[in-house]
Amino acid sequence: MKRTIFLFLLLSICSFTHAQDNITVKGTVTDGLNLPMPGATVTEKGTQNSTITSIDGIYQIKVKPNATLVFSFLGTKTTVQKVNNRTTLNAKLLDETNSLNEVVVVGYGTKSRKDLTGAISSVKGEELAKVPVQNVAQALQGRISGMQVTMSDGTPGSDPSIKIRGGMSITQSNEPLYVIDGVPQTGGLGFLDPMDIESIDVLKDASSTSIYGAQGGNGVILVTTKQTKSGKVTINYDTYAGIKQVTSEVPVMNPYDFALLSYERAVIDPVKLAAFTTNYGSFDQLESLYANRAGKNWQKEVFGNPVVSQYHKLSISGGQNETKFNIFYSLNDDEGVMRESASRKNIAKISINHNVSKKFSINGIVNYSNQKITGLGTGEGGNPRLSMLQNVFRYRPVNGLLGSDDDLEDLLIDPLDASLALQSPLISISSQQRESVKKSLNASLQLQYNLTPKLVYRGLASLTDNNTKSKYFNDSEGILAIRSGGAFGGINEFLSNRFNYNNTLTYNNTFAKNHKFDITAGQEYIYNYSEALSVSASAFPVVNSGWDRLDLGTVPGIPTSLTEDDKIMSFFARSNYSYKNRYLLSASIRTDGSSKFGANNRWGYFPAVSAAWRVINEDFMKNATAFSDLKLRASYGQAGNNRIANYAALGIFDSGSYPLNNTTVTTAFQKNLPNPNLKWESTQSTNLGLDLGFFNQRITLTTELYDNRSKDLLYNTRIPANAGFTNQFQNIGSTSSRGLEFTLNTANIKKADFSWNTSFNIAFNKTKVLSLSEGETSLLTSSYFPNVNDYILEVGKPVGIMYGYVRDGLYQVNDFDYNTTSGVYTLKSDAVRDNGAAAQPGFIKFKDINGDGVINDLDRTAIGNANPKFSGGLNNTFSYKGIDLSIFLNFTVGNDIFNANVLNNASLNTENLNSLAVFADRWTTINAAGQRVTDPTELAALNAGKTNPVYTGNASGRLYSDII
């Protein structure tokens, strides 16, 4: 009993003593603006004891008198304070990285993000560096709302195409202007190292782009490379490596299906049938010979091997406040998945920043890029229907009875191919040598002199020197040389120089504390010069040195050369005004004079104005503690486009030839009709924006609503032939592009060792043709094959409408009268007649749109829309103790795709060619015994439910709805 009482008293004393040791600490947590911070975490250091602040930023926690409290909130700097027996303890959490204070590059200057009035989206270089690509532009895919980045194919070294807000020009370039470290250019981003990017800012509305005038009509991408920083000299080495492999293939017919197709082609002709039997066997042998035969998988042979990509970068940087430098060399080696293709890029760069005095600083950058691209592209081969990719799809998979299927690899001429259309893809690759070397030197010198603390002069001079040398040689083993009568090759060289200098004066001041004002005035001059030279030769002897000795060709080609230049002179001014950091106003104007246009319209004028209301800074928002940003923006502006060929407004001469007395006579002729009134394309842009931020920018949402209208479009339009020409460059018509964009960024988790951030963007865009040339409501254009008009520009419809026929099933047996004596099917008088094909049962059938009973060009209509309903990207970035994981998804939804590969393979009538696997299930003219069927009843029963046409039933190559 005594022991029990003693233990009870001891526990009571311990409990009393512990209670006496703890104290209650209260206080308020505020942010840098002294506003309460709800949801901040208050933790007793070294324990699990913690609490969360209330909506008013108030907390209460019991801790030891000598405890240490840790105050933290996502996006702020953690604060640590000792209690020291205090019962009231307030804390202030300052922004760690507040997106509102980020510096954003704008035309000829910078701004804080909170002061922006236009539509500008940004992405940090550290995000782009996580994507292992050779071209920086590829890493932008899906990261900027309203911007589409597309690749024509996967050829190593190929340049992406970028379009911002749908593009406005109908036939000229829709590529944006690229400004790298203040230097404007139109050559893309291929010369940059993807790991050398500090940030990329995309100007999307005319109020932001009009300061670049004629160059900014398609949007502007501002690239800031990594800047020099003071500190000790440091040496860094970066590297990564990866393996690529094609994981899926386009299904093509297997050996048995190919043999059946070949038999069906041959059975109608006794001579061809006899040849087929000799080469492949009789019909009753086909299943045993080919049903389980592997055959040659040409896709695996050409694309099947895993390839390695690797990157290495060595950099040295450092210096003190007076002089800072950064030097690096990088190697980016990308093997292509297609045999013997690769891209090897070397980049060297030096940046130096020197402060001559407190007022005067100089910044110099020299960037040299050397990229060597080797191997064939998938589109090469003479024409789209005989391209390398089509060769892979269509070359026969079996050698029949003639030998082993592996023998096909070494066949220079296929003995079964009288047309010399295709050959072994491996021979085609090895016999067609390709090499392209792109050298780019970009040098710039920037000066800044502070005339007074409020008046700053900035000057920039830059030189871009590009040299691209492309070599090709087709030796005597390749099918192209065989068709051309012997080996041939050539060298094409293209040189371009761009000189730019600009000068700006910027004055800024603050009046009566609440009025901030700045004005920038400037001048810019750009000179572009280019040269091209092409030499070739053919009919080489068997022994030759390829492109290294073109003089060995016995038939020299006519050398061609070209020299061009153009100039732009510009003057511009911009002013910004801010009242109490609440009401922002910006206005700019630029005038450009371009040598590309007619003498009567050299100059273009591009004004812009924008305004913003920072609602977050109003007094009535002080109690809305959840908001960290609320801003409304509106803008209007004009920009131009001069992306046409040099001298298009002038009368240009071209070379030609004609035969005379058994010799070829070279001549020159005027190729176009001058137009002295040719002027700028003009784009008018209206933009409304809303910026929202919550919980100290832990969540940010940006919304943009825009309406762009382009007029005076530059187009090589048709003119009356009595003028002596059929076309002339004119300013015709107008288009519009409207859309809605959303960008959402969230910081989901941010702890000392672990963080998780999410970025999501989505854009909805619609384009429309508003008008064309006088008297015209539609224009046809070509894309897939020359002189095949497969797209239409039509007033009231979007740009990018595919134009063709509507599939209406197949011609059935009951659409014909059958002559039992001759075995001939004759189309009934009430059936729709196709002028493009002599229809038979099983032929593809198109819809008679105009109801005249005949299928012809007048029955074509809109069958597809290349514009997506919406597009965007989703990125999740995780970081744990220095290890990063990025999961990125980009998407386009609702757009139609013109699959020319399917269109080309839908024609099954050419002998000896394979096709896609889907066409193995087609309308057939042979029965299970291999006999040709002509009886109407048997033919109808044999093909009940078939949807793919008979092998001869789609030979015209016309675009139709099923291809889209």
Disulfide bonds with the S-S distance in Angstrom:
none
